[in-house]
Amino acid sequence: MPPFKWASPEVGARHRLGGDPEFLQAGDEVPKCPGCRERMTFYAQLDSINDDFCLADVGLLYVFICFDCLTTASFISST
């Protein structure tokens, strides 16, 4: 896919599986499981891809999972 025409080079390459989320805004945004109320585990972040697939002003989609309840949560954040 073609890269962004106007964004900096790192935008579109911030995908991550496991490890720690790279939050775009300051603060701890890790959700709690709605079932057991425990802090969820970071699973992945997906970056905006290009001008045609842009998430909320070149934002990131964050995905979390509770391995005990098998519940997921996700949200989009941008700068």
Wavefront OBJ file of the C-alpha trace (Angstrom):
o trace
v 0.000 0.000 0.000
v 1.225 3.523 -0.619
v 2.488 5.493 2.400
v 0.986 8.711 3.739
v 1.473 11.701 1.462
v 1.696 14.202 4.323
v 2.564 12.401 7.595
v 5.998 11.818 9.107
v 7.786 8.566 8.097
v 7.124 6.708 11.387
v 3.338 7.031 10.945
v 2.116 3.807 9.395
v 4.936 1.771 10.989
v 3.901 1.825 14.677
v 2.221 -1.606 14.678
v 3.072 -3.770 17.703
v 2.145 -7.231 19.004
v 2.630 -7.790 22.726
v 5.000 -5.900 24.955
v 3.847 -2.476 26.101
v 1.513 -0.104 24.293
v 2.974 3.076 22.858
v 0.260 5.447 24.030
v 0.050 8.640 21.982
v -1.270 10.632 24.928
v 0.133 10.752 28.445
v -1.475 8.593 31.094
v -2.332 4.986 31.780
v -5.207 3.996 29.525
v -5.154 0.222 30.151
v -8.772 -0.883 30.621
v -10.130 -3.158 33.346
v -12.038 -6.291 32.417
v -15.789 -5.735 32.744
v -16.140 -9.284 34.124
v -13.459 -9.668 36.797
v -12.423 -5.974 37.084
v -8.723 -6.878 36.730
v -6.344 -4.884 34.550
v -6.376 -6.256 30.999
v -3.284 -7.421 29.097
v -2.044 -5.412 26.125
v -2.313 -7.532 22.989
v -1.634 -5.307 19.976
v -1.659 -1.848 18.473
v -2.449 -1.140 14.855
v -1.345 2.055 13.201
v -3.102 4.118 10.587
v -1.937 2.768 7.228
v -2.120 5.635 4.751
v -4.350 8.499 3.623
v -7.122 6.042 2.678
v -6.989 4.091 5.975
v -6.418 6.803 8.565
v -7.661 6.301 12.138
v -8.728 9.503 13.896
v -6.038 11.868 12.621
v -3.236 9.257 12.253
v -4.183 7.488 15.469
v -3.577 4.006 16.798
v -6.041 1.207 17.545
v -5.214 -0.518 20.850
v -6.417 -4.039 21.670
v -6.449 -5.573 25.175
v -7.528 -9.004 26.448
v -8.425 -10.620 29.758
v -7.045 -14.142 29.482
v -9.161 -15.307 32.445
v -12.523 -14.152 31.052
v -11.536 -14.221 27.346
v -12.913 -10.695 26.989
v -11.418 -8.070 24.705
v -11.475 -4.301 24.705
v -10.213 -1.852 22.106
v -10.111 1.863 21.511
v -8.636 4.419 19.106
v -6.446 7.263 20.278
v -4.805 10.082 18.358
v -2.457 12.955 19.088
l 1 2 3 4 5 6 7 8 9 10 11 12 13 14 15 16 17 18 19 20 21 22 23 24 25 26 27 28 29 30 31 32 33 34 35 36 37 38 39 40 41 42 43 44 45 46 47 48 49 50 51 52 53 54 55 56 57 58 59 60 61 62 63 64 65 66 67 68 69 70 71 72 73 74 75 76 77 78 79
